[in-house]
Amino acid sequence: MTMKPILHVTFPRQTPATAALFLRGHRMGLLRDGWLLVYEHTESPPTDALVEQLCVLKTADHRVLCRVMRKGRKGGAWDLLTGTGEQELDVAVVWAARVDLIIPHEPTPDEVEAFGSTY
């Protein structure tokens, strides 16, 4: 999946790998649909440092999600926790990054149009 910018925002401690993702859906409880999640998009495999952390991650079946991560019961697998939805257990995660900053955001009509009919 190729991600293209919809808007440009400057963040403190910004690096060339700093990225922001629009949160979609309502599974993360108090985090709202349309808020921005800022993280370092390095596509690094998950490590123990991400246990109990809110992360942006990509699963082996190509989903990009925002979840709290815990070690799974199967070697190399991860449990993905949400605030309100079903937990996913023993999921293969390709890469993961801790969310560094959450910015409340109300998407503009142009941003909603850029998302297409799935927003």
N, C-alpha and C positions, 0 to 999 in steps of 0.2 A: 504494500500500500504506500503510495506516495502522498505525503502531506504537503499541501500548498498553503501559504499564509493567507489568512482572511483579514487580519489586522496586525499592525505592528505596535508593540508597547515596549518601553524601556523599563527594566527592573533593576533593583540594587544587586550588586554582585553578578551582573550579567556576564556570561561567557559566550563563545561562539556556539556552544552546545545548549544554551538556555532555550527552552521551548515552553509554549503555553498551549494547553488543550482545553477546549470547551467541555465542561462536564455535561453529559447527556443523560437524562432520566432522573429517577428519584430514589434509587436504591441506597444512596449513601446518607440517608437520614437528614440531618440538618444542612448538608451541602445541597445547594439548589441547582436545578437545571439551568445551564447557561453560564455558570460561574467559571472562572479561569483557574486552571491548575498549572502552576509553574514548576518545572522540573528540568533536570539536565538530561537531554536526549542523547545518550551515548550508546544505547542498545547493548548495555552490559548485562551478562547473565546475573540472575538474582544471587545474593549472598546472605549469610546469616545476619549481616548488619541491617537487613530490611525486615527482620522479624518484628511484628507488631507495629509496623510503619504503614502509613497511608502512601500508596504507590500508584504510579501509572505503569502499566505492564502490558506486554503482548503475550498471548497464549500460543501454544503450538498450533491451534486451529485458527490463528490469525485474528483473534479478537483483541482490540485495544481497550483496556478496562481501567477503572480506578477502584482499587480495593485495598483493604488491610491484609497484609500477608502473614501467614504462619507456616512453619514447616509441616509438610504433609507426612503421612505415615509411610508412604512408599518413597524409596530413595530418589532424591532429586525432584520430588513433586512438592507442590505448595497448596495450602488451603487458602482460599480467597474469601474474605469476609466482607459483608456489606452491612449497612446500618439497618436496613429494613427488608431486604430480599433474602432469598435462599442462599446459604453458604455453598460454595463449590469446593469439594474436597479432592485432594490428590490430583491437582491440575498441573500439566506440563507448561512451564513458563519459559519463554524464549529470552526475554529481556525484561528488566524492571528498574525503575528509578523512583527514589523517594520524592514525594511532593514537597517542595521547599516553600511554596507560598500559595495561598488561596485568595483569589480576588473576587469579591461579589461583583457580578456583572449582569446587566439586563441586555440581551442581544438586540442590536438595532435591526430594523427591517432589512437592510442590506446584508447583514450577517445571517439572518434567517434565510434569505434568498440564496446565499452562498452555500448553506447547508443542504438546500434542495428540499424535497418533500419529506425527508426523514426527520427534520427538526420538529 
